[in-house]
Structures are given as C-alpha cells and as structure tokens.
Amino acid sequence: MRMNLPSPHRHAGTIQVGTLNLRWPIMAAADFYSNQRDVPMMTIKNALLLLCVALIASGCAHKRTASPADPGGSWGFLSRDTMERLNAGEIERYQASAEYQQVNAHCTIESQKIPVPSPSCVQPPRNDCSQMSGFALGLCQGYTPAPSCDYTATNEARAAKDRVYESCMQAAGWEMFWVPDGQNLLTIAQASWAEREPRAETPGEPTQAEMQKVIESIPELYEWQQNDPARWELAVAIDEHLVQQPEYADIPPRARFLKVVERVKLVTE
C-alpha cells in the first residue's frame, strides 16, 4: 500500500435557445453500426445489445445547436433499465421501442402545455422620400423597412418547453446524453453508466480514510503532511521505495510509516 493519500500540498456548451424539435430524425441503421468500431471489446452480449439498441435509438436522438466546445452532434436518450431488460430477454425489441414512444408522446404533450408567444415587433417608419425624384423616388417609395422584433419572450418560452421535455424524459428513466459527431449513443451511455458504478476496495487493502487515520496517529508524519511540504514529499518518495522492497511486503502500513519517519529524520536532521 503506497502513501498516495490526500494532502493539502497536493490538492491542487452555451446552447442557443431554441425549440426542441420533437419530430425526431431517423438514424439509419447503417450509420449506427458504422460507429461501433469505438466499442473496445465486442462480446456476444455486447453484439446483442448493439443490435437491440439500433432499433430504438433511431427515435432517441435529434439535432440541436451545439455549444462552441462541441461543434456538432446530437442529443440522445437511452433508458438503462429498458436496455438491461432487453438484453436479458425480458422484453422484445418492439416492446422497448414502444416504451420509448409512449414516454416520448407523454413528454411531448407536457412540453406543449407551455404557450410560446409571438415576438414583439415594431414596424419602423418609412424613409422620407420628399426630396427625391425619378428612379430614386420610386425605389424609396417601394422600400418597406423590416420590422424590428424582440424574441426574448419567445426564446424563453421555447427554452422552458425544452426543459420540461428533457426533465420529463429523465424522470421516466430516459437519460439525456450529448453525442458528438462520429460517435454513437450506446458507447457514450455505457461509459457514463460505468463511471457511476460503485468501485469496491481491493480485498484486504486499507481505504484512503483508514490510511489517513494511520498518518494522523504518527505526529511527525501528520505535521509534515499539513505544514511541511518538503519533508512530506521526501516521506512519500521514501515510502514509494519501501513498498517495492520484499521485506516490507507484509509489514502493516503504520510500521512502514514509522520506518519512513526514521529515514526522513536521518536525511533532514
């Protein structure tokens, strides 16, 4: 176990508002499968999952204006519960698609309850043509200035509809993912789900909290961690060396840390 523990000395896009296009564009199956090269390992289970998700992913993505950090892509929705039941054979593919369509229809209705007002427009006055004649007069009289419109209320209402739709979908278990161009919805969703999986501690390995308690039980070592960066860095380096030595393989962390303190003192005092 190494002494790589938390130390004070070691701590060191905008999306354009617009209405959600609820007529989802269809993702061709060929396009979906063309991106599967991004999947790091293909197993029989993964292959089945890809086949199944292709049939419902076509209704789960749509284009929106991207932020500057993401120049192109789509927003997509996938339900982890639906995909797991589909992969386990508990439901058929048409049932998975029907689940999405049902939730999508419900959330669309909910979002449509928010009225979108028309923009507030003012027609500027025509130009003064009294000092003109001939061809110029005809052009002046025929020109109508474009209305000046305020879309603030309109855009706010459209943004509210987007939020209602997205919140409704997510409340029903359909998570929203940003899928950059050239990538696919399933890969991104699986990566996100994997990151949220609880990571079990290695059997027999002390936790970070337990290691910190050991450090705090050794006054000199704890003092260096909190207030003496130079000695703490030296202690970490010595510990890194000791854990590589066979004679220290089975020594409890506290005993090893005490040996570290001795060596630091020999070097610095």
N, C-alpha and C positions, 0 to 999 in steps of 0.2 A: 504493500500500500504506500503510495507516494504522498508527499506532503503538499500536494497541489490543492490547497484549501483557500477559501475566500480570505483576502487580505485587503485592508484599507489602501495599501500601497499598490495593489494590483487592479483595484477597481478602476478601473479607469473612468388615375390622377384626377388633378381637378377635372371632373367630368362636366362637360357642358350640359346645362339643364335642358331637358327636352322630354317629350312624352315617350313613354315606353311603348314600343311597337308590339302590341300584343298578338299580332299575326306573325307567329314565329316562322322564320325562313327554314326551309328544309335542308338539313345537312346530308349530302349524298353519302350513301354507304361507302362508296369508293374513296371519298375524301376522308371519311372517318378511319377506314382501315389504313390509308396511306400514312397516317401519323403513328401507327402502332409500333414503328421501329424505336420509338422513345422508351418503350417498356423494357426495363433492364433484363428481366428474365421471363421467358414465356413458359408457362406450365399448362397442363391440361385445364386446371381450374381457371387460370387467367384467360386462356383462349375461350372458354365457355362464357366467361364474364364479358369479354370484349364482344362476342357475338350477340349476347343478350342486350348489352347497353347500346349497341348500334341501332337497335330497333326503337328505343325510346329517346335516345339522345337527339334525334332529329327534331323533336319537338321541344327540346330543353335549352336551346341556345338562340341568341339573337344579337344583331349588331347594335352597338351604341357608340356614340362618340367617345374616343379614348382620351385619357389624360396625356399630357406631353411625355410622361415617363413610359407610357405604353402606347406606342404609335398605332397599333392595330390589334384587333382581337374581338372576342365575343364574350358576353356574359352567359353563363350556363347554369342550369340547376340539375342536381342529382340528389336522390334520396339514398342514403347509406342503407337504411332498413329495407327499402324496396330492392336494392341491388343484392343485398345478402340473401333475402328470401328467394329472389330469382335464381341466384347462383346455387342455392341449396335445393332447388327444385320444388319449393313450397308453393310457388305461383308460376303461371305460364307467362310467356312473353307478352301476349295480348293483354293479360291482366296488369302487368307492370305498366304498359303503355296507357291502359285505361285509368290507372291510379293517377298518373301524371295529368292526363286530360281532365280528370274530374277536379283535381286541385287547381289546375290552371284556369279552368272555367269559373270556379268559385272565386278565385283571387282576382280574375279579370272583372267580374261583376262588382266585387268590393271596391276595386280601384275606380270603376266608372261612376261610383256614387259621388265622387268629388267633381263638382262642376268646374269647367275651365272657361273663364270669361274671355271675351274677345279683347284684343288690345285696345287701349285708349288712343284714338287717333285724332289729330287736328289737321285740317286742310289749310296749308299756308295760302296767303292771298296771291292772286295772280300778279305778274310783273306789270309795272306801269308802261304802257305802250304809247302814251300820248305824244311823245316826241319822236316817234318812228313813222316811217312811211314805206310804201312799196313792199319789196320782198321781206325786209326785216320786220315790217309791221305784221305781215301775215304769219311769220314764224312766231313772233311774240304772242299774238292773239291765239294761236293754236297750241301754245305750250301750257300745260297744266302741271304745276309743281306736285311732286309726290307727297302724299300725306306723311306727317311726322307722327310715329306711333310709339307708345310706351308699352313694352311687352312684359314689364315687371310682374304684374299680377298674373298674367297668362303663364309665364315660366314658373312662377311659384306654385301655381295650381298643378301644372304638369309634373313638377318635381314631387309634389305631395302624392300624386297618383302613383308615381314610380315607387315611392317609399311604402305606400300602402300595399301595392302588389308584391314587392320584394319581402316585406315583413310577413305578409300572409303566406307566401310560399314557404318561407323559412319556419314559420310557426307550425306548418303542416309537415315539417321534416325534410323539405327540399332545399338543400343548401345552395347558396349562390357562389360561383367561382368565376374569376376572371381568367379567360383562356387566350393567351397571346396567339397571334397568327403563327401557324406552323406547329402548334402543339395541340393536344387533344384533352377533352374534358375529363375523361376517365383517369388518365395518368395524373392530372393535377389534383383531382378529388382524392385519389388513393394516397398521394403524397401528403395531402392535408390531413386525412384521417390517420395515417401512420404517425404523424408528428404528435397527435393528441393521445396516442396510446400510452398508458402508464408504463414506465420503464422500471422493471424490477431490479433491485440491487443484486449484485453478484452474491451468491450464497457464501456466507462467512466473511464477506467484505464489509468493513465498518462504513457507515454512512458518513456523509460530509459533516452532519451535525455532531455525530459521535467523535469524529476526528478533531473537530473544533473544541469539544469538551476536553479532549486529551491535551491539546495545546494549552488551554486555559488552566489546566492543572499543573503546568510547569511554569512558574512565574517568569523566569528569564525568557523563555521562548515566547510567551504571550506578550511580554513587554516589547520584544523585538518586532513581533507581528504588528503591534499597534503603533509603535513610536520610533522604531529604528530600522528603516528600510535596508540599509547596508547589511546589517547583521542578519536580518530576515532573509534577504536574498542569498547570503552565504549559507544560512541554515538550510534553505531549500536545495541549494546546489549540493551540499554535503549529503542530504537525505536522498537525493536522486542517485548519488553514487552508492550509498549504502544499500539501497534496495536491490542493486544489481549484484551484490555480493552474496554467495551461497550461505555464508554463516549468519546472515541476517534474514534469511528467507522466512524462518518460523518464529522470529522474535516479535512479541507484541509491539504495537506502534509506540506505546509510551516508553518502553525500554529503548527502542531505537531512537526516539526523540531525545532521550536523556543523553545518549551517546553523541547525538548531533550537537547538543548544547556544550558538551565537554570539548568537542573538536573546534567549535566556534570560539570558545574561550581561549584555547591554545593559540589560535591564529591571531586573535584581536587583543589579547591582554598580555 
